[in-house]
Amino acid sequence: MIEESLAELAELARTAGPQVVGSVVQARPVPDSALYIGRGKAKHIAELVDQLEADLVIFDGELSPAQQRNLEDLIPCRIIDRTQLILDIFAQRAETKEGKIQVELAQLDYLLPRLVGHGVTMSRLGGGRGGARRGPGEMKLEVDRRRIRDRISKLKRDLEQVRRHRDVQRKRRISNDVPSAAIVGYTNAGKSSLLNAVADADAFVEDKLFATLDPRSRKVGLPNGQTVICVDTVGFIQKLPHTLIAAFRATLEEAVYADIIILVVDVSSPYFQEHIRVAKDVLHDLGAADKPIITVFNKIDLLADPIIASNIAEHVPESVSVSAATGANINQLLELIARILSSRRERVELVIPQSRSELAAMVQQRGAVLEKRYEDGNIVLVAELDKPIAAQLGEFIKRRHRESEDTSRRRLSAR
């Protein structure tokens, strides 16, 4: 577990830009309240910094403001923690206005208590009986804190506008009865590559952590004629900072409101089981754990034997092993999505007067027409429709086929 976390920290550093020249591990039952690590280990790190001419030390945990200051007093270089490193990466990666708002909000939420920590120290330096005197450093920090709080308030208002805009888009999708699927998973699991594979799209792909911050959505046609909107989301990671979860909630809520969740797993990683746990924990925190989930074991092309992934998938309900890079088994994934979404549908036989041909056109556009014929001046359609649409057409329904889901499965398996 320690090795995995350190390897991931090194990959985060590579993504951010720094070159890793060494690592140090200390086993402690609990972090030291003053230094996070022991004083002797801190002095050892200071010696290593001198020997290796390092200018940055990254701690694999979240340092308190006091711990960070104390470490900087002992170690002659800049000290940051895992949270700050992730925030730096997010700041580099954010492209849209929405992404930049969310990153800045998370950064300021992280920075504010650290300014407060410095303010306490400097207010003591100001001295005076009863704290009546206040030094210039303290007054400047109070101004800085006030400015940061004002900026946080503005960013939260801006983010609320983003959330309302997303709500409007979601309601429009719902009113059009277009189902949505949120593509989620551990960072660098291949979510954007999978979106490209299922939608024949060109979402940005890079072999680095957090290559995608800004959500992208694409229409995807399914084998049964249905359309689904697939939304690519920001990746999850161990020890994902709470400030980021809060700031990116507007983006992560795509999973909350999706009809189905596609959980992408890098099956070539030796830690894929832990990655699944982390992803499910985040989904639970978001309130999306009760959604239908398809587990996609991706990157089978990187395995010595792809059968390994198939054997793993056999023990996971509603799962499939694929390679987004080569396209292997993507059709199986699309069929699985269609089958699960078909539970939202029912098969009906409709008798529509030819004078109402616009209704027949709507059925063809928003459903899957299995049979069409003309009888006695009427258009007769056998179609699979989302249940809300079928309800709207109730007066034209001649017969309902309650076995539609089972027959859909047979039709899909026969393809």
Secondary structure, 3 states (H helix, E strand, C coil): CHHHHHHHHHHHHHHHCCCCCCCCCCCCCCCECCCECCHHHHHHHHHHHHHHCCCEEEECCCCCHHHHHHHHHHCCCEEEEHHHHHHHHHHHHCCCHHHHHHHHHHHHHHHHHHHHHHHHHHHHHHCCHHHCCCCHHHHHHHHHHHHHHHHHHHHHHHHHHHHHHHHHHHHHHHHCCCCEEEEEEECCCCHHHHHHHHHCCCCCCCCCCCCCCCCEEEEEECCCCCEEEEEECCCECCCCCHHHHHHCHHHHHHHHHCCEEEEEEECCCCCHHHHHHHHHHHHHHHCCCCCCEEEEEECHHHCCCCHHHHHHHHCCCCEEECECCCCECHHHHHHHHHHHHHHHEEEEEEEEEHHHHHHHHHHHHHCEEEEEEEECCEEEEEEEEEHHHHHHCHHHEEEEECCHHHHHHHHHHCC
